[in-house]
Amino acid sequence: SPATVSRLGIIFTETRNLGWQVLRNVWLKGLPAKLGPCNSVPDGWEPLLPFISSLFDWLFPPALFYVEKFCRIPTPVTDMECCMALIRFMECFLDSATVGDGFGKEIEKCLEAIFVQSLVWSVGAIIDTDGRKSFNDYLHKIMRNSEDLKEMPEHEEFIIKTPGYAESLEEGTLERKIVAPPCEPNDSCYSFSFDAKKMQWTNWLQTVETKFKIPKEAAFQSIVVPTIDTIRHESLIRELVTHNFHVLVTGDTGTGKSVSVKSLLMEGLPEEFTNMFLNFSAQTKANMTQDIIDGKLGKRRKGVFGPDLGNTCVIFVDDLNMPAKEEYGAQPPIEILRQWMDHCGWYDRKENVFRQLIDIQFMAAMGPPGGGRTQITQRYVRHFNLFNFIPFDDDSLKMVFVTICDWFLAKGFGGPVKQCGEAVVAATIDVYNTISKNLLPTPAKSHYTFNLRDISKVFQGVVQVTSDNVKEKEAFVRLWAHELFRVFHDRLVDDEGRNWFKSMVAEKTQDFFNIDFKKVLGANDNLIYGNFIDAKSVTKPYIEIADRARLSKVMDEYLDDYNMMTTRPMSLVLFANAIEHVARISRVIQQPSGNALLVGVGGSGRKSLSILATSIADYELFQIEISKSYTMVEWREDIKVMMNKTGVEDKPVVFLYDDTQIVFEAMLEDVSGILNTGEVANLLNNED
């Protein structure tokens, strides 16, 4: 209150009064003790500290100024956090070289290169794709002290707005050049990694010894093709995690955050690292978060908990910024995690005693703020090293899907079909880019959000056929067009959008394959593929269904079969549109991880057609019965029954859940958990 304020002496402190230099000075004081003796550094680390300090003074301020002023930073980070991230990377790279093969002969040249690599992946890792390109150009000019640096308006602005920069440097520093820059000015510093022993920079792709080859019998959804992005991210994150630092990855949906991190945690870390996965959502509560973590840690001694002795548990939190904010703007699940970061523990809610948690560390992934995702508190972000995953460029996408296409087409397909592989990939990426630019989400079309998973779904559909059923180029292009229609066209809500899409696909078919689209469509207006046309077939091949009269007859037979078997027969008249919908639903549920969201007005047949498609696939149907007394307890029991059927009894099950059955918002959370991770958090007690 004003009465209190008037009786106090108030001092306002700003971060710039403190400055990032204090962090560096404290770190340098403790560095020799941390790194210990090294054969490559016979005189010890003390004489080298002023050199490391001068690198900070010379390169860090302009890099930080440029990134903050001229680049877009999706997840905001403060100056101190950037400096701390740089220090952590320096420590990792120096320690790895000290413990490993050591350094080359020219120690100062090595230190310069390690500093540049740390700078690129701390200050330069928080920006988006365009920012990386411009930051890379700016960094090249500073490292080479090029002539046009002084004429750059951005650099001039930095000099004007950073008084004391030139005075803080040792004499001659402004004319200094990096002895061994990572690459030529027209290449990207982000593409190279430094080897301290060999004293050379190598492309990230060359750091992997074996050439990637997809196993012949691999399942489509298990394939992860390494690209330069996945290789460098996994290598850098492994470096931080093995040195017990926390990592936060951000990026748009479909940039491979969860996949990269999960594959690293499952396979890429030493044996002493165990893992735990959490998925946050809008309904996540602090108590749930605390219970999940406590439930998976064992007791070490009184008041101290942790993983098995000798292990470190890495806790991966996905969708970190999803929890809803409470009345005062905090996010309780994040605050409980921050309490561990600051105090190494939290309180046991039953006994009200402090629980210390040891040998755990955190990794987290989140999308950029916006659309239900919030900006999280800076007090929590400061504990992490931040990576912004940028979307794959077209070259990387082509490499990934051409690898998959070649693997698939090697399974006995003829020459004309094999030659289409690259064209199909290029055409799909072109279609995806065109759609992303033209069909944007609006309140009436909120589901018009397209990401890289959609490209992968097109190829997942394509690889369902066998070489016996696709022998000519036209047949392969027809299959490709059908998958595009299923993945993109089925999502569109009005005739205008559908007609635009059809003409766009016709245009791309002509451009990439030199085939008239009318020839691809054949006698029918649209394409239908399915594996149900021959009910007696054992192999159930995925083929085109051109004979619509036969299709109608087969559907009626399936409906009669269902009505004879069930206690609740359905009297449906299956007209052409309904039959197409059954084929679409059938295609989705028979794919691995195939889940469908059916959008439509009441009475449009979503439920009955799903029941028929389930019967055709010979799957078991599971639904819940809502009553007045239905609560979360009954819901959890129903989920257990369903999980037992699929997991324990190994039966294929379709869980049909409609919008009238959403009694509590938390039910959607559990459904979201099943879709994202395949499990429902805290479903079973420890005894179960």
N, C-alpha and C positions, 0 to 999 in steps of 0.2 A: 504494500500500500504506500501511497505518497508519504504518509507519516513515518513509516519505517525508513523509506529511502532517504528522507531528509536528514536522518540521524546517522547515516553511514557514509564512509568514504568509499567511492566506487571507482574501480580501475577496470577499464575495458582492454582486453588483450586480443591481439590479432595474430593469426598464424604467421604472417610475414615478419612480425617482430622477432619471432623465434627463428624462422628460416630452416631450410632443409639441411643446412651444413652441420647442425648439431648431431643429426642422426649419423651422418658420415663420420664425424670426428669420434663419436662414441664407438662406432663399429670398428674403425681403424685401430683404436686403442686395444680392443680385445682380439684383433685378428691373428696376431702371431700365436697366441695361446690356443686359439681354435684350430688353426691349420697344423701346428706342430712342425717338427723338423722335416725338411725335404731335401733329397740328394741334389736336385736341380738348383736349389737355392742354398749354397754352402755357407753364405754369410748371414743366413737368417732373413726373416721378413722385415725387420726394422728399417734397414736402409731403403727398402722399396716403397715404404708407406707414403713418403712425400710424392713419389711418382704417381701412385694410384690416386692420391688426393688431387693432384693437378689434372688428371683425366676428368674427374668429377667437375672441377671448376670450369674446364674448357668446354666439354660437350653436353653436360646435363642441362644447364640453363637454356641454351638455344633450342635444344630438342623439346624440352618441356613447354617452352613458350609457344613454339610452332604448333605442337599438338593441341594445346588448349585453345589457341586463338584461331587456327586455320583448318582444323579437322573436326569431324563430327565424332563425339565420344558417346556411344549408345548408353553406357552405364557410367555415370559421373564418378570421377576419382580425384582426390585432392593432391596437391604437390607433395605433401609428406608421404602419402601412400605410394606415389610413383617412385619416390626416392627409396622407400623401404623395399619395393618390389625389385628395383635395380640392385640394391644391396644383397637381397636374398639370392638373386641369380648369380651375382659375383661370387658369393660364398659357395654356392653349389658347384660352379665351374672350377673355382680354385681348389676346392676340397677334392673333387673328382680327379683333377690332374695330380694333386699331391699324393692321394692314396693310390692312384693308378700308375700309369707309366711315367709320370713326371712331366716336366716341361722340356721344350727344345733348348738349344744353347742360348739363344737371344731371349732372355727372360722378359725384357721390357717390351719387345715385339709381341710376345705371347700375352702379356698383361693388357696391351692396347687392344688386341683382337678379342680377348675375353670381355673387355669392357664394352666394345662395340656390339658384340653379340648380346650381352646383357641389356644394353640400352635398347636395342631393336625389340627384344622380347619382353621388356617391362613398359617403357614409355610408348613404344611403337606397337604394342600388342592390344592396346585398349581402343583402337580406332577402327573405322569401317574400311571397306575396299578402296574407295577413292582416296581416303586419308592415307592409307598405306602407300599408294603410288606417289602422292605428292611429298609425303614425309621421307620416302626413300630417296627422291631426287634431292631434297634439301640436305639430307644427311651426307650424301655423296659429295655435295659441294663443300660442306664444312670439312669433311675428312681430307679432301684433296686441296682445300684452300683455293678453290678455282677462281678465276678472274671475275666471273659473273656473280659471285656470291655477294660482293659489296654492292652490286647494282640491284640485287633482289629487294623489292619493296618490303617483303616479309622480314628479311634480315635487318633492313634499315630500321623497321619499326621495333624489332627486338632490341637493337642497340640503344634507340632513343628511350624506350620504356624500361630498360634495365640499367639504371645509372649504377656505376661502380663495377660493371662486368669486366671492362678492359683493365681497370685498376686492380681487380682481384687476381688477375692472372700473372704468372711469372713472365719476365721479359722474353719476347720472341714467341710466346704461345700463339698469338693471333696469326703468325705466319707458319705455324706448325702444320705438318701433314701426318696422317696415319701411315706408318711404314708399310703395313700389309693390309690394304682395304679388302673387304670380302670378295668384290667382283668388279667388273667393268661398270662405268656409269649407266649404261643402258640395261644392265641386269638388276635384279632385286636383291637387296641384302637379306630379305626374308627367305630366300631360296638356298642360303648357304649356312653350313655349320663349321665351327672351328675345331680342329684337332690339335691340342696343345703339344703333344709329343712330336708329331710330324711337322708341326708349325705350318699347317696349310689349311685353307678353306676348301671344303668339298660340298658339292650339291647334296641336299638332303636325300634325294633319290638314290645316290650312290652309297649312302651310309647303310643301306640294307643289302646284306650279302646275297640272298637267294632271289631269283626271279620268281615273281608270284605266278602260281598256276592253280586254277580252281580244280579240286578233286572231281573225278568224273561223276561220282554218285552224290555230289553235294546237293543239299536242299536249297532252293532259291533264297529263302529268307535268311539262311545262315551265311550267305556269301558277303564278305566285306573285302572289296578290292582296295588295296592300299594306294593312296595318292600322295602327292607331296604334302598336302595339308594334314592327312592322318598320320603320316610318318613323323613330321616335325612336332605336331602337337603331342603325340604319345611320348616321344623322346624327351621333350621339355617338361611335360607334366611328370614323367617318371623321375626326372632329375630332382624336381621339387619335392615330390612325395617321399622319395627315399631319403631326403635330408630333413624329413619331418616338418615341411611347410604346408600350409593349407592352400588349396587352389579353387578358384571360382571361374567357371567358364560361362560366357554369355554368347548369344547369337540368335538369329531368327530360327523359327521352326524348320526342321529338316536339314540343318547344317551338320548333323552328326555329332552333337554334343554328347548325348546319352550313350550312343553306340561306341564312340571313341573311349569315353571314360570307363564304361562297363567292360569293354574288351581288355583295356589296360588293367583294371582291377582284377579281372578273372584270370588273365594269363600273363600279363606283362610285368609283374612285380616279383621280387624275391619271396621265398616260401614263408618268411616270418610275417608277411602282411596278410591279414584276413580282411574280409569286407562285410559291409552291411548296407542295404539299400533302403532309403526312405523316399516316398513320393509326397510332396506337399500339394495341397489343393486349397480352394477357398474356405473349406470347412475344417481344415486341420486346426486342432487346438493344442495349446502348450502341453497340457497333461498327457494327451495321446503321444506327442513327440517324446516326452520324457519317459513314458512307460515303454515305448518300443525300444528305446536305447537301453534303458535299465534292464529290460527283459532279456536282452541278448548279451549282457555282460555278467561275468561271474565275480564272486567275492574273493578278494585277495587277502585282506585282513580287516580288522574292525574299522568300518567307515571308509574303506578303500575298495573300489571296484575297477575291473578292467577285463580285457580278453585273457585267454590262457597265457600262462607265464611264458615270457620270451617272444610273444607275438605283439604286433601293433595292429589295431583295428582301424581301417579307413572307412569312415561313414560317408556314403555318397547321398546327398540330398538333391533330388531332382525337382525342378519347378520351385526353386527356393522362394521366389517372390510372389507366389500365388496366395498365401494366407490373407484373409480379409483383415483390414485394419480395424482396431477397436475404437471406442469413443474418442480417445485422446490421440489417435494417429499411430499408435505402436502396433506391431504385429507379434502377438504373444509367442508363437512357436519360434520366431527368430530371436526374440529376447531371451528365451530359455537357452538357446544355443550360444548366444552372446555371453550369457552368464558363465557358461563353461569356458569360453575363450578368455574371459577376464579373470575368473576365479578358480578355474580347474575343477568345477563341480557344481552341484545344486542340492537342494534340500529334499530329503525323503519326506513325502507328504504325510505318511502315516505316523512316523515317529518324530517328525520335526527335528531331525539331526542332519548335519551337513554330510553329503556323500562326495567323496573325492573320486573323480574318474581319471585313471591314468592309462597311458599307452593307447590313446585314441587320437585321431586327427580327422579333419573334415575336408571333403571335396563337395562342391555344389555346382549345379547347372541351373541357368534360368534364361528366359527370353527377355528381350529388352522391355522396359516399362511401357504400358499401354495395353488396352483390351483385356481388362481383368487382372493384369499383372501390375504390381505397384513398384515404386522405387523404394529400395530397402535402405535402412538406416546406415549412414556413413560409419557409425561406430562399429558396425559388424563387418562392413566391406574392408575396413582397414586391416583386418587380420589376414586377408587373402592376397594371393597374387592373381591378378585378373587377366584372363585371355578372352578376347572377342573373336569367336569363330566366324569367319566371313563365308558367304555362300560360295559353293564351288563355281569356278569359272567354266565356260563352255568346253574348254580343252580338257579339264579334269573330268567333267561329266562324260565327254565322248570316250575318254580313256576307260572309264569305269564300265560303261554300257557296251562298248565294243568288246572289251574283255569277256563280259557275260554272254554277248551274242555269239562270239567265236566259240566259246565253251559249249553253248547250246547247239549251234549249227554243226559242230563236229560229230554230233550223234547220228550220223548216217544220212544227213540231208544232201540233196543233189547240188551240182554246180550252180545252176541258175539261182537257187535259193540262197546259197552261201554268199554269192556276190551281192545280195541285197543287204547284208549285215550292217555295213557302215552307213548305207543310205537310210536304213530304218532308224538308226541311232540319231543321225543328223536331223532327219525329218521330225522325230519325236521331240527333240530338244527345241527345234524351231517352233513347233506347234505349242509347246509349253510356254516358251518366251512370249509368243503372240497372245496367248490366253491371259497370261499374268499381266500383260500391259493393258489389254482391252476389257476384260471382265473383272471389274473391281468390286469389292464388297460394299453393299449399301444396307440400310436398315431392313429393307424388304428382301435383300439377298445376302444375308449375313454369312451364309455358308460358301460364298464365292472366295474362299481362301485357298489358293493353290500353292503347294510347295513340292520339294524334290521327291517326296514320297509318292506323288502322283505319277512321276516318270517311272519310278520303280514298279508301281502297280501295273502300268502298261506292259512292261517286260515280264512281270510275274504272270500275266495272262498269256502272253505270247509263248512262254516256255511250257505251257500245258499241253501243246500239241506234240504229235510224234511224226517222224519222217514218213510214215506210211500214208498219212493223210494230207501232207503238204508237199507236193512234188514240183509245182511250177511257181514261177515268180508271182503271177497274178494271185495265186492262192495265198501266198505268204503276205502280200500287200493287203489282201482282203481281211486276213486275220488281224493284221496290224491296225487297219482302219476300224475293225470291230472293237478292239481293245480301247482305242482312243474314244470311241463313242460311249463305251461302258464307263470309262474312268471320268471323262469330262462332260460329255453330252448329257448323261443321265442326271447330272447335278443341276442342269439349267432349268429355270422355272417358267420361261415364257417362249412363245413361238419365235419372237424376234431373235432372241439369243440362239435358239436351236438352228434357225435358218442360217444365221451368220456363221455358226460353227460348221455346218454342213458344207457351205460354199468355201470356207477357209480350208477344210480338209481336202476338198476336191482340188483346190488350187495347189496345195502342197503335194498331193499325189501326182499331179501333172509335172510339177517342178522337179521333184526328187526321183520319181520312178518312170516318168514319161508314159504314164498309163492314164487313159480317160476314166474318170471316177464312175461314170455310168456303167462301164464295163466291169468295174470292181463290184458295184452293187448287184448287178445281174437283174433278174426279172422282178425282184422285190424292192419295196421302198426302203427297207432297212435290213441290217444284218443280224442274224441270231446264231449264236454258237452254244453248244451244250453237250453234256456227256450222258444225257438221259433218254435219247431218242430210241435206243434199242434196250428195252428193259431186261432182256435175257442175257445181254453181253456181260462177260465177267470182267474184261479189262476196262470197259466204259471209256472209249476214246473221246476226246474233246474235239468235236467236228462241227462244220457248218450245217445248219438245218435249213435247206433251201425249199424243201417240199412242205408248204404251210398246211396243206390239207392233212398230210400225215401227222404233222406236229399237233394239230387240233385233236385228231383222233387219239393219239398217244396220251395227251393231257387228260382227255375225258376218261381214258382207261385208268390212269393214275388216280383220278378223283374217285372213280367207282371203287377202286381197290381200297382207298383210304376210308370211304364211307362204310364199306363192309367190315373193316377192322375196328372202327371206333364206336364209342357210345354216343358221340355227338356228331352225327353226319352233317355235312355242309351241302346245301342245295345251291350250287353255283352255276351260272351260265358263263362259260369261259369264252368270251369274245377275244378278238385278236390282241387288243391292248393288254388285257389281263394275262394272256398267255406269254406275251413279251415280258411282263413284269415277273412272272414266275421264273422265266429263263434267267432274268437278271439276278434275282434273289438266289436262285440255285447256283449260279456261277460264283457269287461272292461267298456263300457259306461253305462251298466245297474247296475253297482255297485255304492254305494254312494262314492262321491269324486273319481270317476273312470275317470282318464284322460290318454290318450294314445299318445305316440310319435311314429309315423310310419316312419321308416327309410328304404330307398330303392332308387334304381335308377329311373330316370324319366320314366314314361310309365309302371311302375310295378303295377298300379291299386290302389294306396293308396287312391286317392280321390274318385274314383267311388265306391270302395268297402265300404268306410266310409259312402257315401251317401246311399248305399243300407242298411247297418247295422242300420243307423239312421231311415230309413223308416220302417225296421223290428221292431225296438223298439217302433215305433209310437212316436218318438220325433220330435221336429221341428228343421229344419236345418238352421243355420245362417252362412252366409259368407259375406265378404266385397268385394266391387267392386273397384279395383284400377284404377285410371285414371291419366292423366298427372298432373292434378291440385290437386291430393290427398295430403293433409297435415295432421299434427297432430290434427288440429281442426276437420276435417272430421272423423278422427280415433276416437277421443273422443266422437263425436256424435254417431258413430256406436256402440261404447261400451255402451253408455247410452241406446240406443234402445235395445241392447241385455240384459242388466241388468234389464230393465223394464219388458221385457218378462219373465225372470226367477223369479225376486224378487217380482214385483208388480202383474203380471198376473198369477204367479205360474205355468208357463208352463215348462215342461222338454225340454231343448234346447241343441243341440250339436253345438258348435262353431268350425267350420272347418277353419283352418288357415294354409296356406302353405308357404313354404320358399320363393317363388317368390313374396309374398305380404309384405315382410319385407322391407319397404321403409326406415324407420328410426329405429335405434337401440332402441330408447325409446319405440317403440311398444312392443318389447320383455319384457321390464321392466314391462309394464302394464299387459301383459300376466302372467309374473312371480308373480305379485301382486295378480292376481285372483287365481292362483294356491296355493299360500302360505297363503293368509289371506282372500280370497274371496272378496276383494275390491280393487279398484284402487284409489291410493292416489290423493287427490285434483281433483277428477272427477267433483264434483258439487261445485258451489259457495255456500256461506253461505245462500243466499236467497233461493236457490233450496232445 
